């Protein structure tokens, strides 16, 4: 494995950052001069992000780490009574890399975007990636992110070899499936509540080209969509789809299925895929921009967009379609939005998705601008990792007066199917709903958490809201 010095000597492996940056405040001041942080859903909370290249010093005495702030709700916001969170993004060095095995060790603030920029030309790609590349390694571990290939590759944490962490009593130690395995499996998917992640060692996948061999198929209703999604999993390592969750009746759940795999050199285009130029939403749009009428028009337009047979597709377009537009979250206006993401287990039967969508489409406020369904494989060893064998449904919902009631109703529907929700997206779930979903898994996680942090010093606004942590 290459040493940190040999990696640094290769300037193409150095992340694009300002090496002279030191301790700096993160966000601007909110109303009344109070420092304010927000999640990706634009839902604000009191707090300030403090950044440094030295994560060991930065995390001492602080209750939470925060990466690029792509958690939709309050999981990366400080708890009541605390203002500062440790911003990791300046700690983004690649410390070791073996080009033969693809094993990389890097600081927790390194983003998947930078990894892709550096490694795709070398024929390597992260084994699992979520729907945005603007997440840090620490965030990917804390949320145990999953992607279009969960049915074959599982979550990101299943490809992590070890973690360097600062735990609640101040110690800095390595954990892995062999060393402190309880801490390791509680940290993966543990939303930053078991310790500060300082370094991550994981394995990259080798890829045959920079193109995806992909196909899109229009599907008339949710029954056909679920059937085709499950059939595609047998031959395609990457599957997902958009569905129309506004239409009802025989068109309920109509949508477009995307499936793909890395293209072979013979299938790929002659020139390597180049990074996209990006558009930007320059300011917050009025909150009324996304309303039932515009959502209905958008859904109809996407459904009627031409599909294509198998052909080479740009990797960014396939994995990260929303990343083409910077600050796309501003489209929801100052009131913000939340994403509701649940997994419905296969044990609930193929009609579970239809029952869930019927609840969504008949509940006030249920018009979702974006609804994505993915296939999920087996549950991992991580104690609070989100996916399990079944399907995940993700909905972007503008925040309105009726949002809490809508989330309550969706949680009741999810519970009825034996499913659960994803904490990385959540901003409204009630603690009683979460406890009912997680049961013994939550009890096991909390037992390990208290073993390493008896006073529950490491907390977030979300852990106070959902887990009942002290405020």
Secondary structure as UniProt FT lines:
FT   HELIX           4..9
FT   HELIX           11..13
FT   TURN            19..20
FT   STRAND          24..25
FT   HELIX           31..33
FT   STRAND          35..38
FT   TURN            40..41
FT   STRAND          44..46
FT   STRAND          48..51
FT   HELIX           55..59
FT   TURN            60..61
FT   STRAND          65..66
FT   TURN            75..76
FT   TURN            80..81
FT   STRAND          84..87
FT   TURN            89..90
FT   STRAND          94..98
FT   TURN            99..102
FT   STRAND          103..107
FT   TURN            108..109
FT   HELIX           112..119
FT   HELIX           120..122
FT   STRAND          124..126
FT   HELIX           137..142
FT   TURN            143..144
FT   TURN            148..149
FT   HELIX           150..153
FT   HELIX           156..159
FT   STRAND          160..166
FT   TURN            168..169
FT   STRAND          172..176
FT   HELIX           181..187
FT   TURN            188..189
FT   TURN            191..192
FT   STRAND          196..206
FT   STRAND          211..219
FT   HELIX           222..232
FT   TURN            233..235
FT   STRAND          238..243
FT   HELIX           249..251
FT   TURN            252..253
FT   STRAND          255..262
FT   TURN            265..267
FT   STRAND          279..280
FT   HELIX           287..289
FT   HELIX           292..304
FT   STRAND          311..314
FT   HELIX           315..319
FT   HELIX           321..324
FT   STRAND          325..326
FT   HELIX           328..332
FT   TURN            334..335
FT   STRAND          337..345
FT   HELIX           346..348
FT   TURN            350..351
FT   HELIX           352..362
FT   TURN            364..365
FT   STRAND          370..376
FT   TURN            383..384
FT   STRAND          390..398
FT   TURN            401..402
FT   HELIX           403..416
FT   TURN            417..418
FT   STRAND          420..421
FT   HELIX           423..425
FT   HELIX           431..438
FT   HELIX           440..452
FT   TURN            454..455
FT   HELIX           461..467
//
